[in-house]
Amino acid sequence: MKMRRKKIALTGIGILLLFLSFPIAFIVRTALSEDGHKLSVPSGYANDASELNLTKVDSVIDIAKSKDSLLLQIRSLVAYAKAKNKPISIAGAQHSMGGHTMFPDGIVLNMRPYDHIEFDSASNVLTIGSGARWEDAINYLDKFDKSIAVMQAFSTFSIGGSISVNGHGWQKDSPPVSSSVISFTLLKSDGEIVNCSRSENAELFRCVVGGYGLFGIILDVKLRVVDNENMSFTRYKLDAKDYLTYFKKYASGDRNAKLVFGRLNISDKEFLQNATLNVFRSTGKPLMRKPKHDAFKTTEVKRLVFRSSVDSEYGKRLRWDLETNLGEFTADANISRNEILNDDVSLIENKNLGSTDILQEYFIPERRFNRYVQQLKSVLPDSDIDLINITIRNVYQDEDSFMPYARENVFGFVFLFNQKKTRDQENAMRRLTQTLVRLAIENDGTYYLPYRLHVDRNTFRKIYPQADAFFALKDKYDPDGIFRNTFYAHYR
Ligand SMILES: Cc1cc2nc3c(=O)[nH]c(=O)nc-3n(C[C@H](O)[C@H](O)[C@H](O)COP(=O)(O)OP(=O)(O)OC[C@H]3O[C@@H](n4cnc5c(N)ncnc54)[C@H](O)[C@@H]3O)c2cc1C
């Protein structure tokens, strides 16, 4: 009897190993096929996360860490820029993808060293240097059981970069990042520092939020923060056409649901037919002080599963199955909000020199949601560009920026593509972007501006009719054009 049980157990293990051997071998193959590439930028040049914007610049200058030296430094830099006609481009973590942080023969001002942080528990306000990353803020706030109110899905970006694009993330029913910004100080092109808020220098506040570094240098930011909370996680598997119904029932309609994102299946077999809705809810339980703080951290296995989906239908199916059934997140009632928000972009890092990952995002109103998904089904497969991810978030209307992408309450469709570094693929990506922008226009939607510059000036103005007024304000606040970047040169 004992012997028989042992035999059955061994056969079971054998079958399991056989069953797992192919996917494991496939993932190992992915690891072996990587050449370990990491972006390195030669001295005298700048580049960004796209890896497609290598630009020869005059200089790359690190901003001083302390306010006193910083003021002297920037004032003399502005004088130099004016005298030599060399524009200053402001750079945070450089995850924008259209040369937003550089200009040919210009000066790149690296804001990252300016990263001081203080928290005032009486007013519940975080004051932070604009060069700090969200992960710095999260790690600091964690000690006070506080958390970030609104930020992007990854914590790798800088505070100044996020305000300048007015980013958004998984925070349910929330406007973009600016809704948590109380005020900031801005160093203008004339060297003066002013405080900007909704009541003080309000016009400048509106221009700087989502203003792509064209109006001055954001220095110290005051952010409203929220409590860090214990959360549970639930994933709903559904038919993509039922997304809104599920979203209303399990996300919008549930006051405990705080962080929410959706994902669409991108394998050819069930292309955009099924989806998941991923919901993190407050449990009301006390925060756990962790030995398990790292449980949700980036792991190489998660990254490899993700990378296995590049150029492979099998990899795409495997990733969908693994992520929907085993999950990136566990159904665990002891995850803190800070752990969920503190995800590094290296989770999806591409380590191959021959290709790069390109992000795009379109904001579509709810009334067009289903029609838009149907249209994507016919448009996306026509392209030679490899689609590797689509997530969905909801973003409430942005009432802060002069040039908002969330003109009303919308759903953000975030596309990640893998593009080979060839001329053909660059052209294919341009065509695809133009098709997707057209689709957004047809659906009363907008496209997001931090990405590649494949959209022409007229189409840009169709979606952002405030553009000319925005540039007129740019001239008012920066008459000598001290702050410029490639994004500005393209759309101006
Ligand atoms: C993998 C990936 C995932 C992403 N996910 C999201 C997401 O979930 N949600 C979302 O909304 N966006 C997302 N983005 C876009 C991202 O939020 C923006 O590119 C953002 O600008 C990144 O911040 P950064 O620090 O890298 O900014 P940078 O790229 O360094 O700069 C962006 C702009 O901000 C300006 N700027 C930077 N610092 C300052 C400052 N101190 N003062 C004035 N201007 C400044 C720059 O001049 C530039 O125009 C993603 C991008 C990538 C590559």
The ligand as a Gaussian input file, in Angstrom:
#p B3LYP/6-31G(d) Opt

LIG

0 1
 C        8.043000      52.271000     -18.354000
 C        7.291000      53.551000     -18.182000
 C        6.110000      53.540000     -17.451000
 C        5.370000      54.716000     -17.301000
 N        4.220000      54.675000     -16.582000
 C        3.492000      55.800000     -16.451000
 C        2.292000      55.806000     -15.691000
 O        1.908000      54.807000     -15.094000
 N        1.569000      56.952000     -15.632000
 C        2.005000      58.099000     -16.251000
 O        1.321000      59.100000     -16.137000
 N        3.136000      58.128000     -16.938000
 C        3.892000      57.020000     -17.059000
 N        5.048000      57.064000     -17.763000
 C        5.488000      58.353000     -18.299000
 C        6.281000      59.087000     -17.204000
 O        5.411000      59.402000     -16.152000
 C        6.836000      60.387000     -17.687000
 O        7.744000      60.148000     -18.717000
 C        7.501000      61.195000     -16.570000
 O        7.942000      62.410000     -17.072000
 C        8.666000      60.473000     -16.026000
 O        9.276000      61.221000     -14.999000
 P       10.811000      61.559000     -15.146000
 O       11.337000      61.973000     -13.827000
 O       11.495000      60.459000     -15.834000
 O       10.728000      62.845000     -16.090000
 P       11.744000      63.293000     -17.227000
 O       11.602000      62.397000     -18.386000
 O       13.091000      63.469000     -16.681000
 O       11.136000      64.717000     -17.605000
 C        9.858000      64.841000     -18.151000
 C        9.540000      66.318000     -18.364000
 O        9.549000      66.981000     -17.109000
 C       10.437000      68.110000     -17.122000
 N       11.028000      68.219000     -15.778000
 C       11.643000      67.239000     -15.067000
 N       12.008000      67.719000     -13.855000
 C       11.619000      69.007000     -13.802000
 C       11.739000      70.030000     -12.826000
 N       12.312000      69.830000     -11.643000
 N       11.251000      71.255000     -13.125000
 C       10.649000      71.490000     -14.308000
 N       10.517000      70.560000     -15.274000
 C       11.000000      69.335000     -15.031000
 C       11.439000      67.778000     -18.219000
 O       12.006000      68.949000     -18.749000
 C       10.589000      67.027000     -19.211000
 O        9.963000      67.907000     -20.092000
 C        5.823000      55.930000     -17.912000
 C        7.016000      55.932000     -18.639000
 C        7.751000      54.755000     -18.780000
 C        9.014000      54.786000     -19.581000

